Each structure stands twice: as structure tokens, then as C-alpha cells.
Amino acid sequence: GRLEAVTQQMGYHPQYLDSFLKTQHYLMHMDGPLPFDCRHYIAIMAAARHQCRYLVNLHVLQFLRAGGDPQWLRGLEFIPPKLRNLNEINKILAHRPWLITKEHIEKLLKISEWSWSLAELVHAVVLLAHCHALASFVFGCGCEQDEGLGGRGSLKPLSLGNQCFCEATAGNSYSQELLRINRKRSLDSCMELDSLRERMQQIHVETEGRDEMRLVQQDREEGEGQGAEVGVQGGTEHCSDLFAGLSPLADSDGEVTGATNLACYMQDPDFGYQDFARRDEEQTQVFRVQDYSWEDHGFSLVNRLYSDIGHLLDEKFRMVDGLQSSAMAKRQGCEPSVFKRGIWNYIHCMFGIRYDDYDYAEVNQLLERILKVYIKTVTCYPEKTNSEMFDRFWKQFKHSEKVHVNLLILEARMQAELLYALQAITQYMI
């Protein structure tokens, strides 16, 4: 149940890692509107949209530790309708967040036996956006392949029975405090690892052979998806052309796994990202930050409905903006802030979010074509990424600077999803 590979990569930027861990811990383990088992199941649903076995396995373990019903791990057909109703918004936010409307919100909040409260829905939306964006980081930095292989860094291995991933940042005062708190909580220690293994093995035996048709369908879809086109602003290229000779991403099976068939955790697997068509300025489909921004609108709404999460998210957005990337910016002959804004605005542009005060011609001037392809792949189709892409792009730059690009992708993508979802909630409330 540890995020060793993730914290190892983020550890190149310790201040950001501290902010990330605070947010992750608050979302999953502190008081909030949603029950603890539901939080981890929502995370499973979100990670499955991008076939992120690393995160699914992590939250399967934590779901069971939180006392979750093992039957739920057989798939969406076995969970309560209230939770299953979240599938539509999960699908839209993961791939085409501009399609979310106040009608989607109303459908979840309508008075019925399975209705959501506003506070519960905001918690769920933040969880979904967090896990979608984290899946991009996992694939972008090669954590999916590195799992169990010791990763790229030099972090000391953790003991097998220790559930708290926060220890991966030894020496970090806040992380040590989280570890102390976690040891007090019965939530994370209600089962021993051996018991978890037994339950996971039981689930595996029960479900083995049930989903042969789904597996065949999934294999066919993955085969078709390997040649899918990846569009970039100013042209379209095949991923295989730009990264010739790269092997496809291999599955990494953990020692304990309940994710042998991720298709059981999602519906409509063919639904994916589509290029947000260029629109005329008058058309309402373009999301104008001047009309609805995180600073002026999203922050206050999310903080009012889910206490303190707005402050944690805002700190994380500001932290990634404050990271230095002087070498990357110097190569392009610009200031670090200009370079980072180019990456951030390019990512938001792919989701139809526009800034009236920005000249988008700068994107093509600042970002090399192969970097744009990398950013778009990790942002929009992270499951099509493999770790060799990370190693291939910008060989002359430090590992920490490449991780910085992936942190910008993580935070820009998360904010984009939140803007669309919170705007829809605002429209519903009005």
C-alpha cells in the first residue's frame, strides 16, 4: 500500500513532495464527508480509467485495510448504486472534462435513496481529479514499470508490513508526524498483511475465469490503441513514429494483486480523450479563465463544502509554480516563469481552457515538438506512455527537471478537471 516509486520521483523536489503528502493524507485518511472505504474505491475507479495498475493495487490494499467489502473488488456490478452512479462523471472528468454539465451534478444530487450530498460530491470530485492526474505522473515518470524494481533513485527499502507510504520521505518533519498519527489510527492497522494476502487470494480464486470475454475485449482494444494518433498543436503524429523502437508498456504485477482485470472497474472503455476542437471566441464551449478561475471561484467553493482542502490544493498549485527550472528555460532563452507558463497553458489548452491575456504563439516557440508530444501523451493518454519516453526526451537535462515537467502536468491537469467540475456544481447551485 505504499507510494514508494511516486515519492521517490517527487523527492527530487522535497518542498513539493511535502505539500503532496499533506494533500494525499488529508484526502484519504483525515475526517471528511466520505467513508474511508469509499474513498479508496473511488480512487480505484479513477485509476482504472487509465489502466494504472500501480495505483489500483495500492488502493485495493488500502480499501481492505479500511474494512471494505471484498465483494466490491469483483467489479462495479457488486458495489452500491450510489457509488456506481459516480461512473459517468469519472469517465467524463478523466477524458473530456469539458462535457460535464450541471445536469450531471443534478442527477447525482437528486432526492432519492442513492443521492449524494454536495459535500460528498465535492470530496469525490477532488479524489477523482487527484487520482487521474496522479496516474499521469505514474506513467510519465515510469513508476508503473519501476514498481518492485527499486526505481531510479536511492531511497532505502521499507519494511513489508509498513502501510504508510509517508516514511519514504525520511527526514521530512511533516511526513514523520503523519507516520506518528497513522500509527495511532486503527484505520490503517485493522488487518495484518498476511490476512490481506489471504483475502486477495480468495478474491482472485473466486473471479478467475469469470471475465474471459472482457479480457479478450481488453486485449483487442489495447492492440488497436497502440497505433492511435497523438495530435499536437500545429500537426498530428503517430506516437510510434516519434518514439521509434520503444517497447510497449509492460504490466507490472505486484506480490499482492486484485487488479488482474482492470476492466471490471469501469464501463464504456472505448470512451477516451478527443482533441478539443478549435473554437471561435464567441462560442461558449471554450472555458475562459477570466469567467471562472481557481483563485476567484473554485477555491472558495471547494473549501466551503470540504473544509481545508482548498488551502491544501492551493498550496500545491503554488508550490509547483515556484519550483525552479532555470536550465530548461535558459535553453529556450526565456525566464523560468515564462517557460512554466507555456507548459501550463498548453496543457489547459488541450482541455479547452483559455487565458485571454496569453499569446498562444509562444507555445510553439517555447516548446520543442517532441516535448509537446510527450506532454500531450502523458496528459491525455498516460496509459500509452512508457518509461523509455521519459528517458528519451531532452537527454541533456537533469532527471529532476524532467520530473518537474511531470509535476506541472499533474497539477495543470488536476486544476483543469476541478475547474470544469466546480463550475458545473456552481451552475447547479445557482
VEXZADREN-119611 format. One record per residue (C-alpha): residue number from 1; x, y, z. Coordinates in steps of 0.02 Angstrom, whole numbers, plus 50000, padded with zeros to 5 digits. Example, Ala and Ser with C-alpha at 12.3 -4.5 7.8 and 13.67 -1.06 7.14 Angstrom:
BEGIN
{1, {50615, 49775, 50390}} {2, {50684, 49947, 50357}} 
% end
This chain:
BEGIN
{1, {50000, 50000, 50000}} {2, {50148, 50117, 49981}} {3, {50184, 50253, 49853}} {4, {50371, 50221, 49856}} {5, {50403, 50247, 49671}} {6, {50300, 50406, 49668}} {7, {50378, 50483, 49823}} {8, {50549, 50434, 49758}} {9, {50523, 50535, 49600}} {10, {50441, 50682, 49689}} {11, {50583, 50677, 49813}} {12, {50688, 50773, 49687}} {13, {50580, 50921, 49740}} {14, {50561, 50899, 49930}} {15, {50453, 51052, 49961}} {16, {50327, 50995, 49832}} {17, {50331, 50817, 49900}} {18, {50287, 50881, 50073}} {19, {50137, 50975, 50003}} {20, {50082, 50824, 49901}} {21, {50091, 50707, 50051}} {22, {49987, 50826, 50158}} {23, {49852, 50830, 50024}} {24, {49856, 50642, 49993}} {25, {49844, 50605, 50179}} {26, {49702, 50728, 50205}} {27, {49602, 50660, 50059}} {28, {49620, 50478, 50109}} {29, {49641, 50470, 50297}} {30, {49575, 50626, 50386}} {31, {49398, 50674, 50431}} {32, {49290, 50711, 50280}} {33, {49118, 50682, 50204}} {34, {49156, 50510, 50129}} {35, {49183, 50344, 50220}} {36, {49362, 50282, 50211}} {37, {49325, 50125, 50111}} {38, {49228, 50226, 49981}} {39, {49373, 50347, 49961}} {40, {49489, 50206, 49910}} {41, {49360, 50127, 49796}} {42, {49335, 50293, 49707}} {43, {49524, 50300, 49686}} {44, {49519, 50126, 49610}} {45, {49384, 50182, 49487}} {46, {49486, 50336, 49440}} {47, {49650, 50243, 49415}} {48, {49565, 50106, 49313}} {49, {49510, 50235, 49183}} {50, {49694, 50247, 49135}} {51, {49735, 50064, 49166}} {52, {49853, 50116, 49305}} {53, {49886, 49951, 49393}} {54, {50009, 50034, 49513}} {55, {49876, 50146, 49591}} {56, {49737, 50016, 49581}} {57, {49841, 49890, 49678}} {58, {49886, 50022, 49806}} {59, {49706, 50068, 49840}} {60, {49642, 49889, 49835}} {61, {49754, 49854, 49985}} {62, {49702, 50013, 50075}} {63, {49519, 49980, 50035}} {64, {49532, 49813, 50126}} {65, {49629, 49889, 50269}} {66, {49488, 50015, 50291}} {67, {49366, 49871, 50312}} {68, {49297, 49874, 50135}} {69, {49187, 49732, 50071}} {70, {49296, 49613, 49967}} {71, {49147, 49580, 49854}} {72, {49161, 49758, 49787}} {73, {49329, 49710, 49711}} {74, {49239, 49595, 49591}} {75, {49186, 49749, 49493}} {76, {49060, 49890, 49475}} {77, {48915, 49767, 49469}} {78, {48947, 49724, 49651}} {79, {48952, 49898, 49728}} {80, {48807, 50004, 49795}} {81, {48711, 50101, 49660}} {82, {48759, 50266, 49741}} {83, {48944, 50231, 49710}} {84, {48912, 50155, 49539}} {85, {48820, 50314, 49487}} {86, {48986, 50405, 49501}} {87, {49050, 50310, 49350}} {88, {48985, 50435, 49221}} {89, {49068, 50586, 49299}} {90, {49227, 50484, 49325}} {91, {49232, 50442, 49140}} {92, {49200, 50619, 49082}} {93, {49323, 50702, 49201}} {94, {49460, 50578, 49154}} {95, {49449, 50605, 48966}} {96, {49339, 50752, 48913}} {97, {49303, 50861, 49065}} {98, {49228, 50999, 48955}} {99, {49074, 50888, 48932}} {100, {49022, 50894, 49114}} {101, {48863, 50994, 49145}} {102, {48752, 51045, 49289}} {103, {48635, 50905, 49233}} {104, {48767, 50777, 49280}} {105, {48778, 50858, 49451}} {106, {48590, 50866, 49471}} {107, {48573, 50682, 49428}} {108, {48690, 50635, 49571}} {109, {48612, 50755, 49696}} {110, {48428, 50722, 49659}} {111, {48324, 50665, 49806}} {112, {48322, 50476, 49809}} {113, {48384, 50329, 49909}} {114, {48554, 50341, 49823}} {115, {48577, 50529, 49815}} {116, {48742, 50616, 49855}} {117, {48760, 50769, 49965}} {118, {48854, 50920, 49896}} {119, {48995, 50893, 50020}} {120, {49012, 50709, 49974}} {121, {49013, 50751, 49789}} {122, {49148, 50883, 49808}} {123, {49256, 50759, 49905}} {124, {49228, 50630, 49767}} {125, {49268, 50753, 49629}} {126, {49432, 50804, 49711}} {127, {49477, 50620, 49734}} {128, {49440, 50581, 49552}} {129, {49541, 50729, 49486}} {130, {49684, 50689, 49607}} {131, {49696, 50507, 49550}} {132, {49677, 50545, 49364}} {133, {49818, 50670, 49374}} {134, {49924, 50556, 49483}} {135, {49904, 50418, 49352}} {136, {49982, 50538, 49226}} {137, {50129, 50562, 49343}} {138, {50146, 50375, 49375}} {139, {50156, 50335, 49189}} {140, {50253, 50492, 49144}} {141, {50395, 50452, 49265}} {142, {50393, 50265, 49232}} {143, {50332, 50219, 49407}} {144, {50216, 50088, 49332}} {145, {50366, 49991, 49268}} {146, {50481, 50034, 49412}} {147, {50364, 49962, 49543}} {148, {50453, 49825, 49636}} {149, {50617, 49858, 49545}} {150, {50688, 49985, 49664}} {151, {50650, 50131, 49549}} {152, {50777, 50254, 49486}} {153, {50832, 50334, 49650}} {154, {50918, 50282, 49809}} {155, {50779, 50275, 49938}} {156, {50800, 50143, 50070}} {157, {50678, 49997, 50056}} {158, {50535, 49999, 50178}} {159, {50481, 49852, 50284}} {160, {50350, 49744, 50201}} {161, {50222, 49764, 50338}} {162, {50226, 49954, 50342}} {163, {50074, 50026, 50256}} {164, {50116, 50210, 50273}} {165, {50198, 50274, 50114}} {166, {50247, 50435, 50203}} {167, {50402, 50353, 50276}} {168, {50477, 50358, 50101}} {169, {50524, 50538, 50140}} {170, {50633, 50502, 50291}} {171, {50699, 50664, 50362}} {172, {50542, 50759, 50315}} {173, {50469, 50827, 50478}} {174, {50289, 50832, 50418}} {175, {50300, 50655, 50350}} {176, {50367, 50592, 50515}} {177, {50220, 50675, 50603}} {178, {50100, 50589, 50482}} {179, {50184, 50424, 50520}} {180, {50159, 50454, 50707}} {181, {49975, 50496, 50679}} {182, {49949, 50345, 50567}} {183, {50018, 50227, 50698}} {184, {49883, 50291, 50816}} {185, {49743, 50262, 50692}} {186, {49657, 50095, 50692}} {187, {49600, 50128, 50513}} {188, {49768, 50081, 50438}} {189, {49805, 49937, 50554}} {190, {49641, 49842, 50561}} {191, {49717, 49698, 50463}} {192, {49886, 49617, 50454}} {193, {49967, 49597, 50284}} {194, {49952, 49408, 50292}} {195, {49765, 49424, 50315}} {196, {49758, 49540, 50166}} {197, {49851, 49415, 50060}} {198, {49728, 49279, 50108}} {199, {49578, 49388, 50064}} {200, {49656, 49443, 49899}} {201, {49694, 49262, 49854}} {202, {49514, 49215, 49893}} {203, {49450, 49354, 49781}} {204, {49569, 49301, 49643}} {205, {49508, 49120, 49652}} {206, {49325, 49174, 49651}} {207, {49344, 49286, 49500}} {208, {49466, 49180, 49398}} {209, {49386, 49131, 49236}} {210, {49232, 49242, 49256}} {211, {49291, 49379, 49142}} {212, {49370, 49289, 48995}} {213, {49267, 49385, 48868}} {214, {49312, 49552, 48949}} {215, {49496, 49507, 48946}} {216, {49487, 49462, 48762}} {217, {49399, 49626, 48726}} {218, {49528, 49723, 48828}} {219, {49673, 49640, 48736}} {220, {49594, 49684, 48570}} {221, {49568, 49866, 48623}} {222, {49746, 49881, 48686}} {223, {49810, 49812, 48522}} {224, {49708, 49936, 48424}} {225, {49759, 50080, 48539}} {226, {49946, 50058, 48515}} {227, {49936, 50137, 48344}} {228, {49820, 50277, 48395}} {229, {49867, 50450, 48337}} {230, {49929, 50581, 48458}} {231, {49887, 50757, 48399}} {232, {49993, 50908, 48438}} {233, {49956, 51089, 48408}} {234, {50011, 51128, 48232}} {235, {50012, 50948, 48169}} {236, {49973, 50765, 48202}} {237, {50097, 50624, 48226}} {238, {50093, 50441, 48272}} {239, {50171, 50405, 48440}} {240, {50263, 50258, 48361}} {241, {50341, 50373, 48232}} {242, {50411, 50498, 48355}} {243, {50470, 50367, 48479}} {244, {50525, 50233, 48356}} {245, {50591, 50074, 48431}} {246, {50515, 50097, 48603}} {247, {50440, 49941, 48678}} {248, {50258, 49948, 48737}} {249, {50223, 49969, 48921}} {250, {50232, 49803, 49012}} {251, {50113, 49758, 49151}} {252, {50193, 49752, 49324}} {253, {50110, 49627, 49440}} {254, {50136, 49661, 49625}} {255, {50155, 49524, 49753}} {256, {49978, 49555, 49810}} {257, {49858, 49600, 49671}} {258, {49672, 49615, 49649}} {259, {49688, 49704, 49483}} {260, {49705, 49558, 49363}} {261, {49567, 49634, 49257}} {262, {49550, 49822, 49273}} {263, {49404, 49822, 49151}} {264, {49288, 49765, 49291}} {265, {49311, 49936, 49373}} {266, {49248, 50038, 49227}} {267, {49111, 50049, 49097}} {268, {49123, 50112, 48919}} {269, {49310, 50075, 48899}} {270, {49310, 50146, 48721}} {271, {49274, 50320, 48788}} {272, {49437, 50418, 48785}} {273, {49514, 50586, 48752}} {274, {49469, 50679, 48592}} {275, {49552, 50838, 48534}} {276, {49460, 50991, 48594}} {277, {49417, 51072, 48427}} {278, {49473, 51250, 48400}} {279, {49326, 51364, 48430}} {280, {49283, 51541, 48383}} {281, {49299, 51661, 48528}} {282, {49111, 51690, 48535}} {283, {49069, 51508, 48564}} {284, {49035, 51457, 48742}} {285, {49124, 51289, 48729}} {286, {49290, 51373, 48765}} {287, {49319, 51387, 48953}} {288, {49377, 51564, 48989}} {289, {49478, 51579, 49148}} {290, {49426, 51761, 49160}} {291, {49247, 51700, 49189}} {292, {49285, 51559, 49311}} {293, {49455, 51538, 49391}} {294, {49528, 51434, 49532}} {295, {49583, 51588, 49630}} {296, {49419, 51684, 49619}} {297, {49289, 51546, 49614}} {298, {49347, 51365, 49631}} {299, {49450, 51387, 49789}} {300, {49311, 51465, 49893}} {301, {49180, 51339, 49834}} {302, {49282, 51183, 49869}} {303, {49344, 51250, 50035}} {304, {49168, 51290, 50092}} {305, {49100, 51118, 50052}} {306, {49252, 51015, 50104}} {307, {49341, 51106, 50244}} {308, {49525, 51149, 50220}} {309, {49551, 51051, 50059}} {310, {49553, 51214, 49960}} {311, {49703, 51276, 50060}} {312, {49797, 51113, 50031}} {313, {49761, 51114, 49845}} {314, {49806, 51297, 49828}} {315, {49971, 51268, 49917}} {316, {50010, 51125, 49797}} {317, {49970, 51231, 49643}} {318, {50080, 51372, 49709}} {319, {50219, 51253, 49757}} {320, {50237, 51180, 49583}} {321, {50235, 51355, 49510}} {322, {50378, 51404, 49625}} {323, {50494, 51261, 49575}} {324, {50647, 51317, 49478}} {325, {50682, 51258, 49300}} {326, {50821, 51378, 49255}} {327, {50917, 51259, 49140}} {328, {50764, 51215, 49037}} {329, {50712, 51398, 49024}} {330, {50889, 51455, 48983}} {331, {50897, 51337, 48836}} {332, {50742, 51420, 48765}} {333, {50811, 51594, 48801}} {334, {50672, 51644, 48921}} {335, {50635, 51667, 49105}} {336, {50584, 51512, 49206}} {337, {50412, 51586, 49241}} {338, {50382, 51610, 49054}} {339, {50433, 51432, 49015}} {340, {50324, 51357, 49152}} {341, {50175, 51461, 49100}} {342, {50197, 51398, 48922}} {343, {50186, 51217, 48981}} {344, {50039, 51252, 49098}} {345, {49939, 51347, 48967}} {346, {49974, 51215, 48834}} {347, {49903, 51080, 48949}} {348, {49749, 51186, 48988}} {349, {49728, 51224, 48803}} {350, {49712, 51037, 48767}} {351, {49562, 51037, 48884}} {352, {49483, 51191, 48806}} {353, {49537, 51314, 48941}} {354, {49596, 51483, 48876}} {355, {49680, 51636, 48952}} {356, {49635, 51799, 48865}} {357, {49798, 51880, 48917}} {358, {49911, 51746, 48841}} {359, {49985, 51739, 48666}} {360, {49972, 51556, 48618}} {361, {50100, 51578, 48480}} {362, {50227, 51570, 48622}} {363, {50188, 51386, 48650}} {364, {50261, 51336, 48482}} {365, {50411, 51449, 48512}} {366, {50448, 51386, 48687}} {367, {50411, 51200, 48674}} {368, {50503, 51084, 48556}} {369, {50393, 50969, 48456}} {370, {50450, 50808, 48540}} {371, {50418, 50887, 48711}} {372, {50242, 50936, 48657}} {373, {50208, 50758, 48602}} {374, {50273, 50693, 48769}} {375, {50167, 50817, 48868}} {376, {50010, 50778, 48770}} {377, {50034, 50590, 48784}} {378, {50061, 50595, 48972}} {379, {49917, 50717, 48997}} {380, {49785, 50642, 48884}} {381, {49832, 50459, 48859}} {382, {49952, 50416, 49002}} {383, {49922, 50229, 48979}} {384, {50008, 50242, 48808}} {385, {50167, 50308, 48890}} {386, {50315, 50201, 48938}} {387, {50467, 50241, 49043}} {388, {50583, 50248, 48892}} {389, {50491, 50403, 48832}} {390, {50542, 50487, 48995}} {391, {50724, 50439, 48964}} {392, {50721, 50491, 48781}} {393, {50652, 50667, 48789}} {394, {50778, 50805, 48824}} {395, {50926, 50693, 48862}} {396, {51034, 50844, 48903}} {397, {50927, 50893, 49053}} {398, {50935, 50832, 49230}} {399, {50818, 50699, 49296}} {400, {50746, 50824, 49420}} {401, {50699, 50942, 49279}} {402, {50607, 50803, 49188}} {403, {50514, 50763, 49349}} {404, {50471, 50948, 49360}} {405, {50385, 50938, 49190}} {406, {50283, 50791, 49253}} {407, {50234, 50886, 49410}} {408, {50173, 51029, 49301}} {409, {50070, 50903, 49202}} {410, {49998, 50829, 49363}} {411, {49945, 50996, 49436}} {412, {49885, 51078, 49275}} {413, {49780, 50927, 49232}} {414, {49706, 50917, 49406}} {415, {49661, 51101, 49406}} {416, {49581, 51085, 49234}} {417, {49467, 50944, 49294}} {418, {49423, 51038, 49452}} {419, {49379, 51197, 49357}} {420, {49253, 51107, 49247}} {421, {49178, 51006, 49390}} {422, {49166, 51153, 49511}} {423, {49093, 51266, 49379}} {424, {48957, 51136, 49346}} {425, {48922, 51125, 49533}} {426, {48913, 51315, 49542}} {427, {48790, 51320, 49398}} {428, {48684, 51188, 49484}} {429, {48683, 51287, 49646}} {430, {48636, 51447, 49558}} 
% end
